[in-house]
Amino acid sequence: MQNLDPRRARWIKVRMGLLCALLAAGLGLIVASAYNIQVEDGAEWREMAERQRQRRLHLVPKRGSIYDRNGTPLAVSVEVPSISMDAVELLRGADDRRVEGIAKDAAARVAKALDLAPDELERRILQKKRFAWLKRRVSEKEVQLVRELSDSDNPSPVRGLTIEGEGHRFYPNRELAGPLLGFVSPDGEGKDGLEVELDDELKGHAEEVRGLRDRSGRLLFSDPVKDEQALAGHNVYLTLDQGIQYTVEQELDAAVRTHEAKSGTAIVVDPNTGEILALANSPGYNPNDYGSSEVDTRRNRAITDRFEPGSTMKIFTLASALAARTLSPTQTLYCEQGRMPIDNVVIHDTHPAGTLTVTQVLALSSNIGAAKIALALGGEQLYDSLRRFGFGEATGIPLPGEAAGILRSRARPWVPVETAEAAFGQGIGITAMQLAMAVATIANGGRLLEPMLIKRVTDGTGVVVRESVPHVKREVVSAQVARTMAEMMVAVTEGDGTGVEAAIPGFRVAGKTGTAQKADAATGKYDRIGASSFVGFVPAERPRLAAVVVLDEPDLVRAGGFVAAPAFRRIMEMSLRYLGVMSKEPVASLPPRVPVLAKPSSAPPLDRRPAAQPAQSAAAVARPLVGPITDGARLTSTADNVRVPDLRGASPRQAVRALFGLGLVPSMQGTGRLLRQDPEAGAMLAPGSTITLVFEPSS
């Protein structure tokens, strides 16, 4: 510098100073930026780095199982293999020119292994998503083919394919209690029945786990997972008994087929605790294959469908009057010889009668007798009493879609005809569940119980989370009134009662038949086939079981005593035997069950014609003996012994019509065409005798 010109040396120094200043400023900026990144904004940048290098996994816990009261599985979750794809990993290392070729080749090979569409699979690969399901719930053969494709020993392995275990809901008993249990969708959400009602408890608690991943997104390791049993869904134990449920479904299906009914419902309940032992619907469906079923078959009719109960409501009309002391058990009533005008309508009995005792009113199912009892009680008190029995309100059973029923409001006073209608079960709507719990009230001494369907719930480790106990809603009638009603109901299944088909040898059966009609919206008349039902409990003196059987729109015979009562008898016989309940009385053979046919009348129980309208002539209302049968009617044929026809090869409809035309009673077994009959063709029998018919499906 000393040999340089002073001016040149000075300029060099200036340039060096400027350069040092610029370097110092740049270094300052770098230090300031580093300070901002590592100190001031350090937390934000660290979080971003963690998000880039970590992978969050959502562990879906195993769905809880559903068991019956004895621990028999009704719905369980099993792990099945499913195939997923990481398209980024599959195309890793391929340049832009080779991407389409690699995607096309991989799509063709994977599609062949999994039976998928190659073009659609290629399109999904080119979307380059980190995760996509290829096929769910694959077979073992498909799993093996995918393993061979992705094996590293393969000359050209397909990367990015993963075999993952996925929960699948399985119902080991197929159709058993299908509408009650419901089903689970592929995404693991409950969609119907108990599966949706208890979804929060059954599906458990999802857990999030973090793990490191490499630049390709592959998981290297993860944080330790909590106890899987603690995360699993709760297990639910029902009050249902699989053995009784199976019996009820078999008998209900047979009754629906035999009588060509539109549908059927049956419920068996322990009247002392309110536990539901069986709840069946026909037709039903298989929850394992819910996609192939119709929406109508998945409906739980026992709680969703309302129907006019008909004569079964006479139980509660009489109980209400006895409790209010407007009726005495020894009282007699004049039943107007089968025809009584009220307001602008005429009430008919299916068998005209004069004076009847209260027990005979129930046993012979007199509409006029029930109407007179209700009118003496009054519309207000009848409404209040029916509400106390649980009609017009939901029962509280833990199932979705329960209907409350229909009961005319007390906002205005009931007119006499409305009171009379309600007395014998017209003009109101109830559910089978309401009817079952109401009759259980008579059986247990007058206490209305809340139906109990869930016995207990446990977590994945077996610890009881909650347990149900019987819950009494209210005292409806006194124990004495309930006992009196039970004795009256026994008369229905004995002697000349309308429900002798429900009698069980060795047991006293308390019950009541019901034969309702449906009103035609156009005419306002009750002239359509309605619901045929039977409700009761066994043994009458110390009830163990109460049940209701309802068949909607039976085609062959309408009377509840011939449609629902036999199914009730068979259900109760097998259920009592299953529970080990033995008769304390010697088993005596029952008298022949005689069909109760009335002098026919074309007028329904409640004919909405003006009372002043002239009555029809006897010829105008006459019908053949094989016409529809209704509760409380009597056989009017006075013919001598009849010859048994040869019915082999006949359908159930043909056989029933032919035998009823001769005054004989069919006892039917099986379905299809008639295989054999006992007695055989040509035998001479008295009217009212029973003939056993055995049917088998046509080959």
C-alpha positions, 0 to 999 in steps of 0.5 A, spaced: 500 500 500 506 504 501 508 504 494 501 505 491 499 512 489 495 515 496 489 516 492 489 509 489 490 507 496 485 511 499 480 508 494 482 501 496 481 502 503 474 505 502 472 499 498 474 494 503 470 498 508 464 498 504 465 490 503 466 489 510 460 493 512 456 489 507 458 483 510 457 485 517 450 487 515 449 480 511 451 477 518 447 481 522 441 479 518 442 472 518 443 472 526 437 476 526 433 471 522 436 465 526 434 468 532 427 469 530 426 462 527 430 459 533 428 463 539 422 468 537 418 463 532 421 457 535 415 453 537 411 454 531 417 451 526 418 446 531 411 444 531 411 444 523 417 440 523 414 435 528 408 435 523 412 433 517 416 427 520 411 424 524 404 420 522 398 420 527 394 414 527 387 413 529 386 406 532 379 404 532 377 400 537 373 393 537 366 394 537 363 391 543 359 384 543 351 383 544 349 377 548 343 374 550 341 373 558 345 367 558 352 369 555 350 367 548 353 371 542 348 375 538 352 380 535 360 380 535 365 383 531 371 379 527 377 382 524 377 381 516 383 383 512 382 389 507 387 392 502 389 399 502 394 403 497 399 408 498 399 411 491 405 416 492 409 410 495 407 406 489 410 411 484 416 413 488 422 414 484 419 414 477 420 420 472 414 424 469 415 420 462 414 413 466 409 415 471 403 413 466 406 406 464 408 404 471 401 406 473 398 402 468 402 396 469 400 396 476 393 397 475 392 391 471 396 386 476 392 389 482 386 389 478 387 381 476 388 379 483 382 383 486 377 382 481 377 390 480 376 394 474 383 396 471 381 403 468 378 405 474 384 403 478 389 406 474 385 413 475 386 412 482 393 411 482 394 417 478 391 421 483 397 420 488 393 419 494 397 417 500 391 412 502 385 409 499 381 403 500 382 398 494 377 393 496 375 391 503 373 384 506 377 380 502 378 373 501 384 369 504 386 367 496 386 375 495 390 376 501 395 371 498 395 374 491 397 381 494 402 378 498 405 375 492 405 382 488 408 386 494 413 381 495 420 384 495 423 377 492 418 379 486 422 381 480 418 387 479 414 388 486 408 393 486 409 397 492 404 401 497 400 395 498 398 394 505 393 388 508 390 391 514 385 388 519 378 391 519 372 390 524 366 387 521 360 386 524 357 378 524 351 375 527 352 368 528 344 366 529 343 370 522 335 372 522 334 371 529 332 377 532 334 381 526 329 387 527 331 388 534 339 388 533 339 392 527 345 392 523 352 396 522 354 399 516 361 398 513 364 405 516 362 402 523 356 406 525 350 403 528 344 404 523 338 400 526 335 397 532 340 396 538 346 397 534 344 405 533 341 406 540 347 403 543 352 406 538 356 410 543 357 405 548 358 399 543 363 403 538 368 404 544 373 410 544 378 412 538 385 413 540 390 417 537 398 415 536 404 418 533 409 415 530 415 417 526 416 416 518 421 416 513 421 421 507 417 415 503 411 416 509 413 409 511 411 408 519 418 407 523 415 406 530 410 409 534 408 411 541 406 405 546 398 404 546 394 404 552 391 397 554 386 395 548 381 392 552 380 399 556 379 402 549 374 397 546 367 398 546 362 396 552 359 389 551 351 389 552 347 383 555 340 383 554 334 380 557 333 376 551 333 368 552 336 365 545 332 359 546 325 362 547 326 367 542 328 362 537 321 358 539 317 364 538 320 366 531 319 359 529 311 359 531 310 366 529 313 365 522 308 358 522 302 362 524 303 367 519 304 362 513 298 358 515 293 364 515 297 368 510 297 374 514 301 380 512 305 380 518 306 378 525 309 380 532 310 376 538 313 378 545 314 374 551 315 378 558 317 376 565 311 379 568 314 380 575 320 384 573 318 387 566 324 383 562 323 382 555 325 374 554 323 374 546 321 379 541 319 377 534 317 380 528 315 376 521 317 377 516 324 379 519 331 379 515 338 377 516 343 383 518 349 379 515 346 381 509 342 387 510 343 390 503 338 385 500 333 386 505 327 390 504 326 396 508 319 394 511 322 387 513 327 391 517 322 395 521 321 393 529 313 392 528 312 390 536 314 398 537 313 402 531 306 399 528 300 401 531 293 397 531 286 397 533 286 392 539 279 390 538 276 385 544 283 385 548 281 392 551 275 389 554 280 386 560 282 393 561 275 396 561 273 391 566 279 392 571 278 400 570 270 399 572 272 394 578 277 399 581 273 404 580 267 400 584 262 402 578 262 394 577 261 388 581 264 381 580 257 378 581 253 383 577 249 381 571 248 385 565 243 385 559 246 385 553 240 387 548 240 380 544 246 382 540 244 389 538 244 396 541 244 403 538 248 409 541 248 416 538 248 415 531 251 408 530 249 401 532 253 396 536 253 388 534 255 382 538 257 376 534 252 372 538 246 375 541 245 374 548 240 376 554 243 377 561 250 375 562 255 375 568 261 380 568 265 373 567 261 371 561 261 378 558 269 377 558 269 370 556 264 370 550 267 377 548 260 381 548 261 388 545 255 391 548 256 388 555 263 392 555 260 398 552 255 398 558 260 397 563 264 403 560 258 408 560 257 406 567 264 408 568 264 414 564 269 417 559 273 421 563 275 415 568 276 410 562 281 415 559 285 416 565 285 408 567 287 407 560 293 412 560 295 409 567 295 402 564 300 405 559 296 406 553 297 413 549 305 413 551 311 410 550 313 404 554 320 407 554 324 401 551 331 402 549 329 402 542 329 407 536 322 409 533 317 407 538 310 409 537 306 412 543 300 410 540 293 414 539 288 415 545 283 420 544 284 427 548 281 429 554 281 436 551 273 435 550 268 430 554 268 423 550 261 422 547 257 416 549 259 412 542 267 414 543 267 411 550 263 405 547 268 404 542 274 405 546 271 399 551 272 394 546 278 397 542 276 401 536 278 408 535 284 407 539 291 405 537 296 401 541 303 397 540 304 390 541 309 392 547 304 397 550 299 391 550 304 386 553 306 391 559 299 392 560 297 385 561 303 384 565 300 389 570 294 384 571 299 378 572 303 381 577 298 384 581 297 391 578 304 394 577 306 397 571 313 396 569 318 399 565 320 394 559 327 391 561 331 389 555 338 391 557 340 386 563 347 389 564 353 393 560 360 391 561 367 394 559 372 391 555 375 388 561 369 385 564 367 390 569 360 392 570 358 399 567 351 399 569 346 394 571 338 394 570 333 393 576 326 392 575 322 399 575 315 400 577 312 406 573 306 406 578 300 402 581 295 401 576 290 397 580 289 393 587 292 386 587 285 384 589 282 387 582 288 384 578 287 377 582 279 378 580 281 379 573 286 373 572 280 369 574 275 372 569 281 371 564 281 364 565 274 363 563 276 365 556 280 359 555 275 354 558 268 351 557 265 356 552 270 361 552 273 364 545 280 362 547 280 355 548 285 354 543 290 357 548 289 352 553 295 348 556 294 341 559 296 342 566 296 349 567 290 354 568 291 360 562 289 367 563 288 370 556 283 374 552 282 374 544 282 380 540 279 380 533 279 387 530 277 390 523 280 396 520 276 402 518 275 404 510 277 411 509 272 412 504 266 409 507 268 410 515 265 403 516 269 397 519 269 392 514 276 390 512 280 385 515 284 387 521 289 384 527 287 378 530 291 377 537 291 373 543 294 376 550 295 372 556 299 369 562 301 362 565 300 360 570 294 364 572 295 363 579 302 365 579 304 367 573 311 366 570 310 368 563 306 373 559 305 374 552 302 377 546 301 374 539 298 379 533 297 377 526 296 383 521 290 381 516 290 374 516 286 371 510 284 365 511 280 365 518 280 372 522 278 370 529 284 371 534 281 365 538 283 361 532 289 365 529 293 367 534 291 363 540 294 356 537 301 360 536 300 363 543 299 356 546 305 353 543 310 358 545 308 358 552 308 350 552 315 350 549 317 356 553 315 353 560 318 346 558 324 350 557 324 354 563 323 347 567 316 350 570 312 343 571 305 343 572 302 341 579 296 339 577 295 332 573 295 333 566 288 331 563 286 331 556 282 337 553 275 337 550 275 337 543 276 345 541 269 347 537 270 352 533 265 358 535 261 360 529 255 365 530 249 366 527 252 370 521 251 378 520 254 382 515 254 388 520 261 389 523 261 390 531 260 398 530 256 399 524 256 407 522 249 407 519 244 411 523 240 408 528 233 409 525 235 406 519 231 399 518 234 393 520 236 388 514 232 382 513 235 375 515 236 373 508 240 379 506 245 378 512 245 371 511 252 368 510 255 361 509 258 357 514 265 358 512 265 365 512 270 369 517 269 367 524 269 372 530 270 372 537 265 369 541 260 366 536 257 359 537 256 353 532 249 353 529 250 347 525 245 341 527 247 336 522 249 329 524 256 326 523 259 328 517 264 324 513 271 326 513 273 328 505 280 326 502 284 332 502 291 330 500 294 334 496 290 340 498 293 347 500 292 350 507 287 355 504 283 349 501 283 344 507 281 350 512 275 352 508 273 345 506 273 343 514 270 349 516 264 348 511 263 341 514 263 344 522 270 340 523 276 343 526 283 343 523 289 342 527 295 344 522 302 342 522 307 344 517 306 348 510 306 346 503 301 341 500 297 336 505 301 330 506 296 326 510 290 327 515 288 324 521 282 321 521 283 318 514 278 320 509 271 316 510 271 316 517 265 319 520 265 324 526 261 329 530 261 336 528 266 340 532 271 334 532 279 336 530 282 333 524 290 333 524 293 336 518 300 335 516 303 339 510 310 339 507 313 343 501 312 341 494 318 337 491 
